Amino acid sequence: MKVALLGNSQFAVSTAWGLCQSETASEIVFVSDTTSPKNRSVSSKDGAPESLRDLVESNALSTSDTTISFSDSLDSLSDANIVILLPLTGQPSFRSLQASKTTGLALVKRFVSAIQQYASDAIVLVAISPVNFIAAWMHQALGGGKIIGLGNGAATAHLTTEIAKRIKVSVKDVTALTIGNDSETYPLPQYCRVNGIPLAQFIPDAEIENLCNTVSQRYTYNAQPEYTLISHILQVVSAIALDKRRVMSVGTHISAGETSVYLNVPAQIGSNGVASIVPLELDEGQRERFKKLVIQSAEDQTQ
């Protein structure tokens, strides 16, 4: 499996390291946004960009068979199975959603034509904030495609760790679920479990409500923490590469009547990307919030 990383940054290097260690990808190519036809292999340190030399050498030391290359020609996207759009290292958190949109679009517009030309069949993972807005824009620009937004990993991770901390159990025993868009996050406590046991059997309703409010208030459209984002990327790539059919809350294209938006909802992920969206049983209040998410996202994602 060939994975192309767009956006030369420490995010890309760290993601590549994780892919090499898991041996999920047989080939990784770092793609810049210049137009030079030159394509430089960095299977050895000679001629490698400075930021990649340590990665190449450590990859050899760990005896990974993953091939690493660097290209400043966009035609190196050819034959890529997965294309990952990554944020710049240190991408700032913005005070307005519009500022985040403007910066995010400026990054992805460099690559969208090349993706359409060279990697139209690839699964595109969007990790640039605001994720669902960017994914929706790309869906429209490409006329469809297999596009997955990676904007919900931090919220899910926070909910998982908060549950484990509050009831004093291992995070390995906790499963958690959140839905949302680029500006709202809603935990769904009825789908949170501790080794299969409903959360409500461990803590009272008032504390569950407090827990949900804590998670909702922390995560919006701001740039995601680096290691949490990379972990989320690796999980999704693994699900695709090994056709695991894993259920994860990711930015997914959904249609509600004539409205078409990207939302963070639970989806089954396999070799072709999103295989299906998992239906949810929501109470009356949650259904109203979901309707508001759709309406809000339709407004936010309209150009």
C-alpha positions in Angstrom: 0.0 0.0 0.0 1.3 3.4 -1.0 0.6 6.4 1.3 1.2 9.9 0.2 1.8 12.6 2.9 0.9 16.2 1.7 2.4 19.0 3.7 6.0 18.8 4.7 6.1 19.2 8.5 6.9 17.5 11.7 3.4 16.0 11.5 4.3 14.2 8.3 7.6 12.9 9.7 5.9 11.6 12.9 3.1 10.0 10.9 5.6 8.3 8.6 7.5 7.0 11.6 4.3 5.4 13.0 3.4 3.9 9.6 6.9 2.4 9.3 6.8 0.9 12.8 3.4 -0.7 12.2 4.5 -1.7 8.6 1.0 -0.7 7.5 2.4 0.9 4.3 4.9 -0.6 1.9 5.7 2.8 0.5 5.5 6.3 1.9 6.1 9.4 -0.2 6.4 13.0 1.1 5.0 15.3 -1.5 5.7 19.0 -1.6 3.7 21.6 -3.5 6.4 22.8 -6.0 6.3 22.0 -9.7 9.8 20.8 -10.2 9.9 17.4 -12.0 12.8 16.3 -9.8 12.0 13.2 -7.7 14.5 12.3 -5.0 14.7 8.9 -3.3 15.7 9.1 0.3 16.2 5.4 1.0 19.6 6.5 2.1 20.6 9.7 3.8 22.4 11.0 0.8 20.4 13.9 -0.8 17.6 13.6 1.7 15.9 16.8 3.0 17.4 17.6 6.4 14.1 16.9 8.3 13.9 13.4 6.8 17.4 12.1 7.3 16.8 11.0 10.9 13.6 9.2 9.9 15.4 7.3 7.1 18.2 6.2 9.3 16.0 5.2 12.2 13.7 3.3 9.9 16.7 1.3 8.7 17.8 0.7 12.3 14.4 -0.7 13.2 14.6 -3.0 10.1 11.3 -1.7 8.6 10.9 -2.6 5.0 8.8 0.5 4.3 10.2 2.5 1.4 10.5 6.2 2.0 10.8 8.8 -0.7 10.6 12.6 -1.1 9.2 14.3 -4.2 8.7 17.9 -5.2 6.6 16.8 -8.2 2.9 16.3 -7.7 2.7 13.4 -10.2 4.3 11.3 -7.5 0.7 10.9 -6.1 0.2 8.4 -8.9 -0.8 4.9 -7.6 -1.3 6.2 -4.0 -3.9 4.2 -2.1 -4.2 6.8 0.6 -3.5 10.5 0.5 -3.2 12.3 3.8 -3.6 16.1 4.1 -1.6 17.2 7.1 -1.5 20.6 9.0 1.6 22.6 9.3 3.5 22.1 12.5 2.4 24.7 15.0 -0.7 25.6 13.0 -2.3 28.2 15.3 -5.6 28.1 17.0 -7.8 30.9 15.6 -10.3 33.1 17.4 -12.8 32.8 14.5 -13.9 29.9 12.4 -13.6 32.0 9.3 -9.9 32.6 9.9 -9.4 28.9 10.4 -11.3 28.2 7.1 -9.2 30.7 5.2 -5.9 29.2 6.3 -7.1 25.6 5.8 -8.3 26.2 2.3 -5.1 27.9 1.4 -3.3 24.7 2.2 -5.5 22.2 0.4 -6.0 24.3 -2.7 -2.4 23.6 -3.6 -3.1 19.9 -3.9 -6.7 19.4 -5.0 -6.0 19.5 -8.8 -3.1 17.1 -8.4 -5.3 14.7 -6.4 -8.0 14.8 -9.1 -5.4 14.2 -11.8 -3.1 11.6 -10.3 -5.0 10.0 -7.3 -8.7 10.2 -8.1 -9.3 6.7 -6.7 -7.3 7.2 -3.5 -8.9 7.5 -0.1 -8.2 11.1 1.1 -7.8 11.6 4.9 -8.3 15.3 5.9 -6.4 16.4 9.0 -6.4 20.1 8.4 -8.7 22.2 10.6 -11.6 22.9 10.3 -11.7 19.3 9.2 -15.4 18.8 8.1 -15.4 22.2 6.3 -12.3 21.2 4.4 -13.6 17.7 3.7 -16.9 19.1 2.4 -15.1 21.6 0.2 -12.9 18.8 -1.3 -16.0 16.6 -1.8 -17.5 19.4 -3.9 -14.2 20.3 -5.7 -13.5 16.7 -6.6 -17.1 15.9 -7.5 -17.3 13.2 -4.8 -14.5 10.8 -3.9 -13.6 8.8 -0.8 -12.9 11.6 1.7 -12.7 11.1 5.5 -12.3 13.9 8.0 -10.1 13.3 11.0 -11.5 15.9 13.4 -13.0 13.9 16.2 -10.1 11.9 17.6 -9.2 14.4 20.3 -12.7 14.6 21.7 -13.1 10.9 21.8 -9.7 10.5 23.5 -10.6 13.1 26.1 -13.9 11.5 26.8 -12.2 8.1 27.2 -9.6 9.3 29.6 -12.1 11.3 31.6 -14.3 8.2 32.1 -11.3 6.1 33.1 -10.1 8.8 35.5 -13.4 9.4 37.2 -14.3 5.8 37.8 -10.7 4.7 38.3 -10.4 2.0 35.6 -8.0 1.2 32.8 -8.5 3.2 29.6 -8.2 -0.2 27.9 -11.6 -1.1 29.3 -13.4 2.1 28.1 -15.1 2.7 24.8 -16.6 6.1 24.2 -18.5 7.8 21.4 -18.9 11.5 20.4 -20.5 13.1 17.4 -20.4 16.7 16.1 -19.1 19.1 13.6 -16.3 21.7 13.5 -17.7 23.8 16.3 -19.8 21.4 18.4 -19.0 18.1 20.1 -21.7 15.9 21.7 -20.7 12.8 23.8 -23.3 10.1 23.6 -23.2 8.5 27.1 -25.6 5.7 26.3 -22.9 4.3 23.9 -20.1 4.6 26.4 -19.1 1.3 28.0 -16.7 0.0 30.5 -15.8 -3.5 29.4 -19.3 -3.7 27.9 -21.0 -2.4 31.1 -23.1 0.8 30.6 -21.5 4.0 32.0 -24.7 4.7 34.0 -23.9 1.7 36.3 -20.7 3.4 37.4 -21.6 7.1 37.9 -24.9 9.0 38.5 -26.7 11.0 35.8 -25.6 14.3 37.2 -21.9 13.4 36.9 -22.5 12.0 33.4 -24.0 15.3 32.4 -21.0 17.2 33.9 -18.6 14.8 32.1 -20.4 15.5 28.8 -20.3 19.3 29.3 -16.6 19.1 30.1 -15.8 17.3 26.8 -18.2 19.5 24.8 -16.6 22.7 26.0 -13.0 21.7 25.3 -13.0 20.7 21.6 -14.1 22.9 18.7 -12.5 23.7 15.4 -9.1 24.6 16.8 -5.9 22.7 15.8 -5.7 19.3 17.3 -3.0 18.1 19.6 -0.2 16.5 17.6 0.2 13.1 19.1 -3.6 12.5 19.4 -4.0 13.5 15.7 -1.2 11.2 14.6 -2.6 8.3 16.7 -6.0 8.8 15.0 -4.4 8.8 11.6 -2.6 5.6 12.3 -5.8 3.9 13.5 -7.7 4.9 10.3 -4.9 3.9 8.0 -4.6 0.5 9.7 -8.4 0.0 9.4 -8.1 0.7 5.6 -4.9 -1.2 4.9 -6.1 -4.4 6.7 -9.8 -4.0 5.9 -10.6 -4.2 9.6 -14.2 -2.8 9.2 -13.6 -0.8 12.4 -16.3 1.5 13.7 -15.0 5.0 14.5 -16.4 8.4 14.7 -14.9 10.3 11.7 -15.9 13.1 9.4 -18.3 11.5 7.0 -20.5 12.6 4.1 -24.1 12.3 5.0 -27.3 13.4 3.3 -30.5 14.5 5.1 -33.2 15.2 2.6 -31.7 17.7 0.2 -29.0 18.7 2.6 -25.5 17.2 2.2 -22.9 17.8 4.9 -19.9 16.3 6.6 -20.3 15.4 10.3 -18.4 13.4 12.9 -20.5 10.3 13.1 -19.7 6.6 13.7 -18.8 4.8 10.5 -17.5 1.4 9.5 -14.1 1.8 7.9 -12.5 -0.8 5.6 -10.4 -1.1 2.5 -12.7 1.3 0.5 -12.9 3.9 3.2 -16.3 4.5 4.8 -18.3 1.3 4.1 -21.4 2.4 6.0 -22.7 4.8 8.6 -23.8 3.2 11.8 -27.4 4.3 12.7 -27.8 5.7 16.2 -30.7 5.5 18.7 -31.0 9.0 20.1 -33.3 10.4 22.8 -35.5 13.4 22.0 -32.9 16.0 23.1 -30.1 14.3 21.2 -32.2 14.2 18.0 -32.8 18.0 18.3 -29.1 18.6 18.8 -28.4 16.4 15.8 -30.8 18.4 13.6 -29.1 21.6 14.8 -25.7 20.1 13.8 -27.0 19.4 10.3 -28.4 22.9 9.9 -25.3 24.6 11.4 -23.0 22.5 9.2 -25.0 23.2 6.1 -24.5 26.9 6.8 -20.8 26.6 7.8 -19.9 24.4 4.8 -21.6 26.5 2.1 -19.1 28.5 0.0 
